Structures are given as C-alpha cells and as structure tokens.
C-alpha cells in the first residue's frame, strides 16, 4: 500500500500510482525485459500482518510500513545501478499475540512458512539475483518463520536471501528511542510511519487523545506474556502514539530503506 501523498515520488499529479518498481503493476513483458537486461535484478518481498494496532491505526499497519520501506529501498537500489522490483505484500502471518481483539486474522506457523517459502522460490525461479524480505511484523514466531524461510529458499535455489531483522542489534540501534525501548506496537514509532505513508488511514483525533503505555512488549514476552492483553496492552498498543509526526515517519523510512539497501549490496558483494 504505497503512498499517494502529494510529493510522493511514485505519485502522478492526480494522486494515482505511477511506480516503475512495483512488480504487480507491470505487464509480464516488462518484467522479462528487466530480468534479461540486468544481471543484478533483485526482488524485495514486503511482509506484514493483519492485526489490531490500537484504536487509531489500520489493521494493515505492518503491510503499509513494509511496502513503503521496500518502495523507498527499491528507489535507492535503482539509483545505485541495480534493478529492483517490489513484489506484492504478504499481508497474513502468525498473529497469536493479538488474538483477543476483533480484526486479527492469523495463520499457523506451518502455513506461513510454507507460503513464504513457495513465494520466494517461485520469484527466484524467474532469474532474480537475490530476494530480500522486508518485514515490519515483530511477533517472535513470525520472525522465526522468516529466518527459517530465508534459509530454506536459499538452500533450494542457490540464490542469496537476505532478511535485515530489525530486532537484531545491528539494525535496531539505528532506529528510534521508542523502538529500542520495546514499547513500540502502534506507538510513536509505527504511528509516525503510517502518518508518513497513508495519513488518510490514521484516526488522528483518536491518536492525539491516547495516553502513553510505557510497557516494553519485548520485555513482557521474555517474562512469559503470550498476548497483548497479558502484556498490559488493553487497547492493542504500546508506546506513545500521541507523539507521532509525519516528519519522524519520513526520517525513519529513510533509515529502513537504507538498511535494506545495505543488506542487499552486502549480499551481492557490491
């Protein structure tokens, strides 16, 4: 769900999309030509979930963030001389932590793993040099699925598969203070990102009236919590959504896009 805000690099004057990096927006002939003309054509696979993100953000929050980060990363990779295409987003995964709330639509770990593995293998079969998973859903079992899928796809195809995991210190250290605190589900961090990508989907009047929930979901998970409610997130958010700004969201997207670019370039030996 890429941005169509005025000023978006992929938007036409009428607000509709004109992206040259969105895989599904192109005819097969153009896909074939790009794969033929570039030995370094990379596929970016956004991964999200469909689950509650407070009373102010859409269920598609993770998908929105992943697609926007991938879109901006693709532009950076193209500027560096690569050909980059953003595959359609995977919008369903393991969502056990939000099971107490209407709107959560989850998959089993086994189904999610098989789906991502098959999509990755199919994409690489067309001749992409590399697959990169661009993820914004941080549930522990989902992250394990992505790690396992990356290894399986690479083993089956002989092509590099990269997954810049934001929960790892190398990447997390670059992100905002709220993200690093662990109190970052639908808080300032994610609310800022959605404001920057799809402001029309944010209930800003609701957001501005929400009190901060300064509970680290990461710490609660380590202590044994198995759901948002068990962790103290009675409204399915953690952090300080009222402090979110579009400016922070844009700045954070540049960091996220840079992480993807760096991981891809490293894997290609560039």
Helices and strands as residue ranges (DSSP letters): G 23-25, H 28-37, E 41-47, H 61-79, E 83-90, G 96-98, H 109-124, E 130-135, H 140-157, E 160-162, H 169-172, H 177-181, H 188-198, G 199-201, H 204-208, H 217-222, H 228-231, G 241-243, H 246-267
